[in-house]
Amino acid sequence: MMGRLLGKRWICMLLSVLIAFAFWLYVRAVEDPTGTTVFHNVRVETAGTSVLTSQGLTIAGLSTERVEIKVEAPTSVLNNLRRYSANIYVRLDVSRCVEGENKLEWKPTLPTNFNVDDVIIQEQSPAAITVTVGKLYSKAFDVEFQLNGRVAENYQMGTPAIEPESVLVSGPVEQVNQVDRVAAILEDNELDERFAGELPLTLLDQEGNPLTDLEVTLSADTAYVVVPVVVTKEVKLTVNVLPGGGATEDDAQVDIEPGTIVVSGAEADLEGLEEISLGKVSLSEIRDSKSITFPIVLDPSLVNESGLDSAEVKVTVQGLSTAVFAARNITTTPPPNGLTAEVVTQSLAVTIRGRAEDLAGIDASQIRVVADLSNISTLGTQQVPARVYLDSVDTVGVVGDYSIVVKLS
């Protein structure tokens, strides 16, 4: 009796389960019917490439990088698949591929935020993907800097510092050979300050066009670049004209070639810099016209961007007259102890310059010639420098350098 009761209970439980399952199938069919959809352009990703690299191999190409799949699933699942379609992809394991063509079967990887057991893959196109494997080829390239834009007006870009200075491009030989240069490119329409930072590396062909579809790898994807930027300025060159020989700055025409140079430096160092003096020119040393070469010397904080290290200065005295006088008042300073001096030169032709009316009043007796013997110690007859004094109006002056002959004993 007890056995028959237990048997009936077991049959009742089984019937309950079957009825519940049938009801679930009914609800699902009515409330969440099954449908199909096709997903296009599903991306193909490769895995296991490091295994190929360790064997000196690399992927030379894929027969396709996009596939299509047709799936069947309940409507709710299909809706989720469509919502997360970007997470559908193909993971292609190439670790067991050999050199040449390898035909690999594949299956899609679906999002994991719902029950993928409800999904049935009906069709895959293509059914297999051909992976072409070739020998790994590497080539070193220097990293160059490129500015995609321009340097702002009155600014100048210095020599960039790049780290790393070179990179290794690896991949199939026919693809690596398409690379002509590797560049770190800075996008800036008006570069007016120092740049320091990471820049992505771009592969360029011989025409300078970016190569974006190569299956190659770089030993570094970015480079740290420092680009100095300085201010430039055109500055006038001048000389300090000292009056002398009866002439002043108003009587002199000064021509400087070049008249200006371009210098660069920090903005604070260039502020207020309007001219650079080459040195001084004494008019007492110039009779009519004279050309003098001056070195162009800058403060260490500045750089001469013109590249010229000297300037030619031509000074011409205009509008004045000259007269030559025979000076006989010739003396020396006392010679060193134990020496005596005898003046050999008895008359010295001295050129005086000034306005004609002033020169007319000059007499040779107003001219004194004095030789300094304080540093002379050589015995015998010799020529020594002398200074000429003119005891007259200051509108005239002595022109030129002079010397006399003395005998020391």
Disulfide bonds with the S-S distance in Angstrom:
none
